[in-house]
Amino acid sequence: MTTPNELRLLPWSGPGDKPCYLSTDDPDGYMSRLADSLEATQLGQVGALLEEASEALGTQDASLDEMRCLVTELAGSLRDVYRVATSRGRLRTTSDPDESAY
């Protein structure tokens, strides 16, 4: 998954919300598979949150506290998805140099 000298941005952060990176040339290694699995989970969770948000916006019954909670969850999921997109974008440009020209 990563090329030599290329680090993979992992879908979790370290202490102080610092990014975590993986250096490996084995896309089937334990840490690569763990990262892939967590990315899939994060992307699935954001889909469920989007559905919940759509329902909440379509009703007048949602309280301010419920909406704050939903916005907090959406912000966290958006941060996760942004990290996944950033990571995959880096991997794509390093694995297919012709694509970076567009």
Beta strands, then each sheet from edge to edge (+ up, - down):
strand 1: 8-13
strand 2: 19-22
sheet 1: 1+ 2-
end
